[in-house]
Amino acid sequence: MGFLVNSFIEFPPSDFDPNSISGLGAWYDASDNSTITESSSRVSQWDDKKGTANLVQATGGSQPLLVTADQNGLDIINFTGSRNMVTASLSAIAQPQTWYIVATAPLATGTTARIIDSGSQQMFHSAVSNRFSIYAGTQLNFVQSLGTTQYYIWTLRYNGASSDLLLDDVSKVTGNAGTSSAGTLDVAGRYGDYANNKFGEILRYDSDVSSGDDDLIIEYLEDKWGL
């Protein structure tokens, strides 16, 4: 009699590297201490692991705070208050882009809070109506009340008429977000509008990530950050 031997393949592999997916343009990982420059927990630089576009903030009162073991035993960067970080000026990067962001929902105090702003691509939140939006020339919105201490995986797909905004891998709105390019990155605040939230990891792929690769990235982020 023959016997069926079951094989087990871990999904994704425990040593999965986001850089193994083609098109990775920028990678910020708060849990990697080698990428963080801080003094008394005030972060002055958050290095891009791709080595192309470090986030900086020279002004002490605007520097975010490094918080150790905040989420799933991993360090995060806390942008609560009027805090932000920005890259040096970057040349425009044409669509498509796919962003993966591990962050809490904004603790917005005004009508608009900017979670990220990259060139003419934006993700922001209207505190009054619990409305979340992506924009690259045209605004796409969804409305949902979210907990302000929970971490979520935000996926932003900028691809013209096929753009999409997902929360924890669930599509919230699709359509035409416009065709504007990515560029200089500002995290958590711009134009005097601040998100007041916390970040664990940011990935930017300069491609429309395939469904199979998307599954690997989402699974990696879920396992790593305990989501």
C-alpha positions, -999 to 999 in steps of 0.1 A, spaced: 0 0 0 13 34 -9 13 63 16 5 100 8 32 122 24 19 157 30 44 185 25 42 219 41 54 251 26 54 281 48 36 311 32 53 334 30 88 321 38 101 331 72 129 350 55 107 368 30 123 400 18 101 427 3 131 435 -20 126 401 -36 95 416 -53 105 436 -84 98 473 -84 105 482 -48 113 519 -49 114 528 -12 113 509 22 110 524 56 111 500 85 108 514 121 117 480 136 152 481 120 172 502 145 201 505 120 179 528 99 169 552 127 189 582 139 176 594 172 186 613 204 165 609 235 139 591 214 136 621 190 140 608 154 160 631 131 164 606 102 146 575 90 166 558 64 152 543 32 164 507 31 167 510 -7 192 538 0 176 564 -22 154 588 -2 159 591 35 132 609 56 146 637 77 134 663 103 159 687 117 135 707 139 134 693 174 98 701 181 87 685 149 107 653 152 86 622 158 94 598 186 108 563 186 87 540 208 102 506 216 82 474 215 49 492 208 34 467 183 40 430 184 72 436 203 85 459 175 96 495 176 74 521 158 77 559 151 51 581 168 40 612 148 14 624 173 14 662 176 26 685 148 53 661 137 64 651 102 94 639 82 102 646 46 127 634 19 149 657 -1 133 668 -34 127 638 -57 121 637 -94 86 627 -105 80 589 -107 53 580 -132 25 557 -122 18 529 -114 27 528 -77 16 504 -50 20 515 -14 18 494 17 16 513 50 14 498 85 0 527 106 -27 536 130 -57 557 119 -51 594 123 -59 612 156 -70 642 135 -81 674 153 -90 694 122 -110 686 91 -81 672 72 -51 650 83 -25 640 59 -11 605 64 13 606 34 19 631 6 42 619 -22 45 645 -50 10 650 -62 -2 617 -47 -19 620 -13 -37 599 13 -57 620 38 -85 619 63 -114 642 70 -119 640 108 -155 654 106 -169 627 84 -145 598 90 -137 600 53 -104 585 40 -92 595 5 -65 589 -21 -57 615 -47 -35 618 -77 -56 645 -95 -90 630 -86 -102 621 -52 -115 587 -42 -132 583 -8 -146 558 16 -163 565 50 -157 544 81 -152 550 118 -118 534 128 -102 528 161 -73 552 167 -50 528 186 -52 498 162 -27 493 135 -39 487 100 -24 478 66 -33 505 41 -28 496 5 -28 524 -21 -28 515 -58 -22 544 -81 -29 533 -116 -51 559 -133 -86 547 -138 -78 514 -121 -67 529 -87 -77 513 -54 -76 519 -17 -77 489 6 -78 485 44 -64 453 58 -65 438 23 -102 447 18 -110 470 -11 -128 502 1 -129 523 -30 -119 518 -66 -119 541 -97 -100 569 -113 -77 587 -88 -59 606 -116 -25 601 -132 -2 623 -111 33 610 -103 49 601 -70 77 623 -58 90 640 -26 76 621 4 62 638 34 49 615 62 21 625 86 17 661 77 18 688 51 2 723 45 -3 725 83 -24 693 84 -11 665 106 -23 629 110 -11 625 146 -6 588 141 20 560 144 39 542 117 56 508 116 65 503 79 61 519 45 68 501 12 65 518 -22 66 497 -53 69 515 -87 46 489 -103 12 475 -102 20 446 -79 6 412 -91 -21 394 -70 4 367 -60 31 391 -49 5 412 -31 -5 381 -11 32 376 -1 36 412 10 3 413 30 11 380 47 46 393 55 32 425 71 5 407 90 29 381 105 56 407 113 33 432 129 8 409 145 -21 421 125 
